[in-house]
Amino acid sequence: MSVDAPHGFTTILAFIALTALILPLSGCTSTPAGTMDEGVTLQNSYKAALEEENHQDIYDAVKWWTLYDDPDLNRLVEHAFSSNPSLAQVRARLKQAEALKDKFSSALWPSLSVSAKRATYDGRADKSSDFDLTGAASYEVDLWGKNRATSDSYALKEQASREDLHAAAITLSANIVDLWLQILALVEQETLLRKQIYTNNTVSELMRTRFEMGFASALDVLQQDKVVSASNAELPDVLSAQEQAVNALSLLIGEAPGDAVTVHSRPLPDPLPIANSGLPSELLQNRPDIEAAWLRLLSSNKAVEVAKAGRLPSFDLSAFYTAGSTKLSGIFDTWLLTLAGEITSPVIDGGALAAEQRYQEAVADEAFHVYRKTVLAAVGDVENSLVTNHYQDQKISALNEQLKAARETLEQAQISYANGQSTYINVLSSITTVQTLERQLITARLVQAQARVSLYRALGGQGWSEIVPNVTTLMNYPGRNNPQTDVSEAREMKKEQL
């Protein structure tokens, strides 16, 4: 219909007022979020307890690997965060999730399109041109919360992807520290082995001198040569392991093998302090993999809401504005405004919508069990790490005592052999035992240091959020999707639920 400007202006104002009234109402539908401890039984404290030391809480450290105070290690981790391809893949997936969140959030807003056309007609004595302007606006009234639930679902997926990046950064840094410790241990093994080879060669020369002087038998010389050959045979394995570890570290930081990886030689550092283990429920707040699994569970619950709303009628508002004229200056003189409302309801669909709802419910059920499995696995990781650290510390103490006794035995065997009270086989056996224990002690100290790294990784830890720029742990549920709930209140609610 054609209307004059004042009446058309009034109609437009009425349409805008109607839209402004319906828009906030459409976002009021929400459902309560589940709790992170739902379906997961946790003990009051970890069964494994370390009573030997009460160290300062390690969670004070933002970048935990800086506790080693090694510039080489700091550079390696920082380089890996910018160049590691696996971490870059996780970042790309986060960007994909952010784009999908923005895409599906657009349904909460009206859509508007405008098109203009100019047509020229030839073939007559007089030429004419037509100018057309068309505008179309539409909006789906979210009576059942379908669009809001879809937006929330993808927002939760985006936050889960952010936690995936957080977890990937933790794993990457821990793997780099593991390899760095391994390289240090292998260098220490090489240094010790070369020292042992030098000592064995020196003893072998002395034995030959004693043989020439008639104070040693040929068997003693051959037995000492056997020790020299055995220690020489150990060295290639250590050197090979060193080069392979450096190559693995190069790949881990995102560089090709053969490129320079700077790791200055130094003794294995003292093991990191053991954190207070706290309560298993603290893992729900500290571990990003648990957080990601929980967010995906909430996202699946939102998808169920979407499937339920899809079985209900939908209500759309639309407005079309058209104007045209043979002259550009008169294009707004004659125009047409059309307002329409449309209700669509499924009647017969062969059970497709009901099947979609059952499917989403099954997906949500699977997500719950994935979350539960993640929590139990995390608690198991901490338990195993605590046990490993506890008994590895005991093993280090036992090896030190054993090495002390072996060295005393060697000293006594050398005295007895020099006095002619025993054969050289006792000295040879004592030398082999001491050298073997020295190498075992380095390996045991490496296992101890790596066990600390595993414990730090298993605990998750506060301050992990600063590892990668713009990666934070989002722990303000429930309430994030409810603007009327304060974030601090949400955190307190969550603590009470746990």
C-alpha positions in Angstrom: 0.0 0.0 0.0 1.1 3.5 -0.6 1.0 5.9 2.4 2.1 9.5 3.0 5.2 10.3 4.9 3.8 11.3 8.3 1.7 8.1 8.5 4.6 6.0 7.3 6.9 7.5 9.9 4.4 6.7 12.6 4.2 3.1 11.4 8.0 2.7 11.4 8.1 4.0 15.0 5.5 1.5 16.0 7.5 -1.3 14.5 10.7 -0.2 16.2 8.9 0.0 19.5 7.5 -3.5 19.1 10.9 -4.9 18.3 12.5 -3.1 21.2 9.9 -4.6 23.5 10.2 -8.2 22.3 14.0 -8.3 22.0 14.8 -8.2 25.7 12.0 -10.6 26.5 13.4 -13.2 24.1 16.6 -13.5 26.1 15.1 -14.2 29.5 14.7 -17.9 29.1 17.6 -19.8 30.8 18.3 -23.1 32.5 20.4 -23.7 35.6 23.9 -25.1 35.0 25.0 -28.4 36.4 27.6 -28.6 39.2 31.1 -29.8 38.6 31.0 -32.5 41.3 27.8 -34.1 40.0 28.2 -37.8 39.7 31.8 -37.8 40.9 32.6 -39.1 44.4 35.8 -37.5 45.8 37.5 -38.3 49.1 38.2 -35.6 51.6 41.9 -35.8 51.0 44.4 -37.6 48.9 45.3 -41.0 50.2 48.9 -40.5 49.3 50.5 -37.9 51.7 54.0 -36.6 51.8 54.9 -35.8 55.4 58.7 -35.2 55.1 58.5 -31.5 54.1 56.1 -28.6 54.3 57.2 -26.4 51.4 55.8 -23.1 50.4 52.8 -23.4 48.1 54.1 -23.8 44.6 51.0 -22.1 43.2 52.6 -18.8 44.0 54.8 -19.3 40.9 53.1 -18.1 37.8 55.6 -19.7 35.4 56.6 -22.8 37.3 59.6 -23.7 35.2 61.3 -20.5 36.3 61.8 -22.2 39.6 64.8 -23.9 38.0 66.3 -20.4 37.4 67.8 -21.5 34.1 67.9 -18.9 31.2 68.2 -21.7 28.6 65.0 -23.4 29.8 63.1 -20.1 29.9 64.1 -19.3 26.3 63.2 -22.8 25.2 59.7 -22.7 26.6 59.0 -19.2 25.3 60.2 -20.2 21.9 58.0 -23.3 21.9 54.9 -21.2 22.8 55.4 -19.2 19.7 56.6 -21.9 17.3 55.3 -25.3 18.3 53.0 -26.5 15.6 50.7 -28.6 17.8 50.1 -25.6 20.1 49.4 -23.5 17.0 46.8 -26.1 15.9 45.0 -25.7 19.2 45.1 -21.9 18.8 43.6 -22.3 15.4 40.8 -24.4 16.8 40.2 -21.7 19.4 39.8 -19.2 16.6 37.4 -21.5 14.9 35.3 -21.8 18.0 35.3 -18.0 18.5 34.1 -17.6 14.9 31.3 -20.2 15.4 30.3 -18.5 18.7 29.9 -15.1 16.9 28.1 -16.7 14.0 25.4 -18.4 16.1 25.1 -15.5 18.4 24.0 -13.3 15.5 20.6 -15.0 15.6 19.8 -13.1 18.8 19.7 -9.9 16.8 17.4 -8.7 13.9 18.8 -9.0 10.4 18.7 -6.1 8.0 19.5 -6.0 4.3 19.4 -3.1 1.9 19.6 -3.2 -1.9 19.6 -0.4 -4.5 19.1 -0.8 -8.3 19.3 1.5 -11.3 17.9 0.4 -14.6 18.1 2.2 -17.9 15.8 1.4 -20.8 16.8 2.0 -24.4 15.2 1.4 -27.7 12.6 4.2 -27.7 12.7 7.8 -28.9 13.0 9.0 -25.3 15.2 7.2 -22.7 14.1 6.7 -19.1 15.8 5.4 -16.0 14.3 3.8 -12.9 15.8 4.0 -9.4 14.7 1.3 -6.8 15.5 1.0 -3.1 14.6 -2.0 -1.1 15.1 -2.8 2.6 14.2 -5.9 4.5 14.3 -6.6 8.2 13.5 -9.8 10.0 13.6 -11.0 13.6 12.8 -14.4 15.2 11.1 -13.9 18.5 13.0 -16.3 20.8 10.0 -17.4 22.9 11.4 -20.7 23.8 15.0 -19.7 24.3 16.2 -21.7 21.3 18.5 -19.0 19.9 19.8 -18.1 23.3 20.5 -21.7 24.1 22.3 -22.1 20.7 24.4 -19.0 21.4 25.2 -20.2 24.9 26.2 -23.7 23.6 28.7 -22.3 21.2 30.0 -19.8 23.8 30.7 -22.7 26.1 32.4 -24.6 23.3 34.6 -21.6 22.7 35.5 -21.4 26.4 36.3 -25.2 26.4 38.6 -24.6 23.4 40.3 -21.9 25.4 40.9 -24.4 28.2 42.2 -26.9 25.6 44.8 -24.3 24.7 45.6 -23.8 28.4 46.0 -27.6 28.9 48.2 -27.9 25.8 50.5 -25.2 27.1 50.9 -27.0 30.4 51.6 -30.3 28.6 54.1 -28.6 26.2 56.0 -26.8 29.0 56.2 -30.0 31.0 57.5 -32.0 28.1 60.1 -29.4 27.4 61.3 -29.5 31.0 61.4 -33.4 30.9 63.6 -33.3 27.8 65.8 -30.6 29.3 66.3 -32.6 32.5 67.0 -35.7 30.3 69.7 -33.8 28.4 71.3 -32.6 31.6 71.3 -36.1 33.0 72.8 -37.5 29.8 75.6 -34.9 29.9 76.2 -35.8 33.5 76.3 -39.5 32.6 78.8 -38.8 29.8 81.0 -36.8 32.2 80.9 -39.5 34.8 81.5 -42.3 32.2 84.5 -40.6 30.7 85.9 -40.1 34.2 85.3 -43.8 34.9 87.0 -44.8 31.6 90.0 -42.7 32.5 90.2 -44.3 36.0 89.8 -47.8 34.5 92.5 -47.1 32.0 94.8 -45.8 34.7 94.2 -48.9 36.8 94.8 -51.1 33.8 98.2 -49.5 33.2 99.1 -50.0 36.8 98.0 -53.7 36.6 100.3 -54.2 33.6 103.2 -52.6 35.5 102.5 -54.9 38.5 102.3 -57.9 36.1 105.7 -57.0 34.6 107.1 -56.7 38.2 105.6 -60.0 39.1 103.1 -58.6 41.6 100.0 -59.4 39.5 98.8 -62.3 37.4 97.8 -62.2 33.7 94.3 -63.0 34.8 94.2 -59.8 36.8 95.3 -57.8 33.8 92.7 -59.4 31.6 89.9 -58.9 34.1 90.8 -55.2 34.3 90.8 -54.9 30.5 87.4 -56.4 30.5 86.2 -53.5 32.8 87.7 -51.0 30.5 86.0 -52.5 27.4 82.6 -52.6 29.3 82.8 -48.9 30.2 83.9 -48.0 26.7 80.9 -49.8 25.3 78.5 -47.7 27.5 79.7 -44.4 26.0 78.1 -44.7 22.5 74.7 -45.3 24.0 74.9 -42.2 26.1 76.1 -40.0 23.2 73.4 -41.4 20.9 70.7 -40.7 23.5 72.0 -37.2 23.9 71.7 -36.4 20.2 68.3 -37.9 20.0 67.1 -35.9 23.0 68.4 -32.7 21.4 66.6 -33.5 18.2 63.4 -34.2 20.1 63.7 -30.9 21.9 64.3 -29.1 18.6 61.1 -30.6 17.2 59.2 -29.7 20.4 60.1 -26.0 20.2 59.1 -26.0 16.5 62.5 -26.2 14.8 64.0 -28.8 12.5 66.6 -31.2 14.0 70.1 -29.9 13.6 69.2 -26.3 14.4 71.0 -24.8 17.4 69.4 -25.7 20.7 71.3 -24.1 23.6 71.5 -26.2 26.7 74.5 -25.3 28.8 76.0 -28.2 30.8 75.2 -28.1 34.5 74.5 -30.7 37.2 70.9 -31.9 37.5 69.0 -29.3 39.5 67.6 -30.1 42.9 64.1 -31.5 42.7 61.3 -29.0 42.9 59.5 -28.7 46.2 56.5 -30.8 46.6 53.3 -28.8 46.9 50.6 -29.3 49.5 48.4 -31.8 47.8 45.2 -30.3 49.3 41.8 -31.8 48.4 40.9 -33.7 45.2 38.0 -31.2 44.6 40.6 -28.5 44.1 41.5 -30.2 40.8 38.1 -29.1 39.5 39.3 -25.6 39.7 43.0 -26.1 38.8 43.0 -28.5 35.9 42.0 -27.0 32.5 41.2 -30.4 31.0 38.6 -30.9 33.7 37.3 -27.4 33.1 37.1 -28.1 29.3 35.2 -31.4 29.8 32.7 -29.6 32.2 32.2 -26.8 29.7 31.4 -29.3 27.0 29.0 -31.0 29.2 27.2 -27.7 29.8 27.3 -27.0 26.0 25.6 -30.4 25.4 22.9 -29.6 27.9 22.3 -26.3 26.0 22.1 -28.3 22.7 19.3 -30.5 24.3 17.4 -27.2 25.0 17.8 -26.3 21.4 16.4 -29.6 20.3 13.4 -29.3 22.6 12.7 -25.8 21.4 12.9 -26.9 17.8 9.7 -29.0 18.3 7.7 -25.9 19.3 6.2 -23.2 17.1 8.4 -20.3 15.9 7.3 -16.7 15.5 9.0 -14.4 13.0 8.6 -10.6 12.5 9.5 -9.1 9.2 9.4 -5.6 7.6 9.9 -4.7 3.9 10.4 -1.2 2.6 10.5 -0.4 -1.1 10.8 2.9 -2.9 11.2 3.8 -6.6 11.2 6.7 -9.0 12.3 7.5 -12.5 14.5 10.2 -10.9 17.0 9.8 -8.1 15.8 13.0 -6.4 12.2 11.7 -6.1 13.0 8.2 -4.8 11.5 8.8 -1.4 8.3 10.4 -2.7 6.6 7.1 -3.3 7.3 4.1 -1.0 5.7 1.0 0.4 6.1 -0.4 3.9 5.0 -4.0 4.7 4.9 -5.4 8.2 4.3 -9.2 8.6 4.3 -11.7 11.4 4.7 -15.4 10.7 4.0 -18.4 13.0 5.5 -21.8 11.9 4.9 -25.0 13.7 6.0 -28.6 12.9 3.0 -30.9 12.4 4.2 -34.1 10.6 8.0 -34.6 10.3 8.3 -38.4 10.5 9.7 -38.2 14.0 12.8 -36.3 12.9 12.7 -33.6 15.6 12.0 -36.2 18.3 14.9 -38.2 17.1 17.1 -35.1 17.1 16.2 -34.5 20.8 17.0 -38.1 21.7 20.3 -37.7 19.9 21.3 -34.6 21.7 20.3 -36.1 25.1 22.6 -39.1 24.3 25.4 -36.7 23.3 24.9 -34.9 26.7 24.9 -38.3 28.5 28.2 -39.1 26.8 29.7 -35.7 27.7 28.8 -36.4 31.3 30.6 -39.7 31.3 33.6 -38.1 29.6 33.7 -35.4 32.3 33.4 -38.0 35.0 36.2 -40.1 33.5 38.4 -36.9 33.2 37.9 -36.1 36.9 38.7 -39.7 38.0 41.7 -39.8 35.7 43.0 -36.5 37.1 42.7 -37.7 40.7 44.5 -40.9 39.7 47.3 -38.9 38.1 47.8 -37.0 41.3 47.7 -40.1 43.5 50.2 -41.9 41.2 52.5 -38.8 41.1 52.5 -38.5 44.9 53.2 -42.2 45.3 56.0 -42.0 42.7 57.6 -39.0 44.3 57.3 -40.5 47.8 59.0 -43.8 46.9 61.5 -42.3 44.5 62.8 -40.0 47.3 63.2 -43.1 49.4 65.1 -44.8 46.5 67.5 -41.9 46.2 68.3 -42.1 49.9 68.8 -45.9 49.7 71.1 -45.6 46.6 73.2 -43.0 48.4 73.6 -45.3 51.4 74.4 -48.2 49.1 77.0 -46.2 47.2 78.6 -45.1 50.4 78.9 -48.7 51.5 80.2 -49.8 48.1 82.9 -47.2 48.2 83.9 -48.3 51.7 84.0 -51.9 50.5 86.2 -50.9 47.5 88.6 -49.1 49.8 88.8 -52.1 52.1 89.2 -54.5 49.1 92.1 -52.4 47.8 93.8 -52.5 51.2 93.3 -56.3 51.4 94.7 -56.8 47.9 97.7 -54.6 48.5 98.5 -56.6 51.6 98.1 -59.9 49.8 95.1 -60.9 51.9 92.7 -61.3 48.9 92.6 -61.7 45.2 92.0 -58.9 42.7 88.6 -60.3 41.9 87.3 -58.6 45.1 88.7 -55.2 44.0 87.3 -55.7 40.5 83.9 -56.6 41.8 83.9 -53.5 44.1 85.0 -51.2 41.3 82.1 -52.5 39.0 79.6 -52.1 41.8 80.7 -48.5 42.6 80.7 -47.4 39.0 77.3 -49.0 38.3 75.7 -47.3 41.4 77.1 -43.9 40.4 75.4 -44.2 37.0 72.2 -45.6 38.6 72.1 -42.6 41.0 72.1 -40.1 38.1 69.3 -42.0 36.5 67.4 -42.2 39.7 67.8 -38.4 40.2 66.5 -37.8 36.7 63.4 -40.0 37.5 63.0 -38.0 40.7 63.2 -34.6 38.9 60.8 -35.8 36.2 58.4 -37.1 38.9 58.2 -33.6 40.3 57.3 -32.3 36.9 54.6 -34.9 36.5 53.2 -33.9 39.9 53.1 -30.2 39.0 51.4 -31.1 35.7 48.9 -33.4 37.5 48.0 -30.7 40.0 47.3 -28.1 37.4 48.1 -25.3 39.7 47.0 -21.7 40.1 48.9 -19.3 38.0 48.9 -21.6 34.9 46.7 -19.0 33.3 49.7 -16.7 32.7 51.6 -19.3 30.7 50.2 -18.3 27.4 49.0 -14.7 26.7 45.3 -14.2 26.6 44.6 -17.7 27.9 42.7 -17.7 31.2 40.9 -20.3 33.2 37.2 -19.3 33.3 35.9 -20.5 36.6 32.8 -18.3 37.1 30.1 -20.8 36.5 27.2 -20.9 37.3 26.5 -17.2 36.6 28.5 -16.5 33.5 25.5 -16.8 31.3 23.2 -15.1 33.9 24.1 -11.4 34.0 22.1 -11.0 37.2 24.5 -13.3 39.1 27.7 -11.6 40.3 30.9 -13.4 39.4 32.1 -13.5 43.0 28.8 -15.0 44.1 29.1 -17.6 41.4 32.5 -18.7 42.7 31.2 -19.0 46.2 28.2 -21.0 44.9 30.6 -23.3 43.2 32.8 -23.8 46.3 29.7 -24.6 48.3 28.6 -27.2 45.7 32.0 -28.8 45.9 
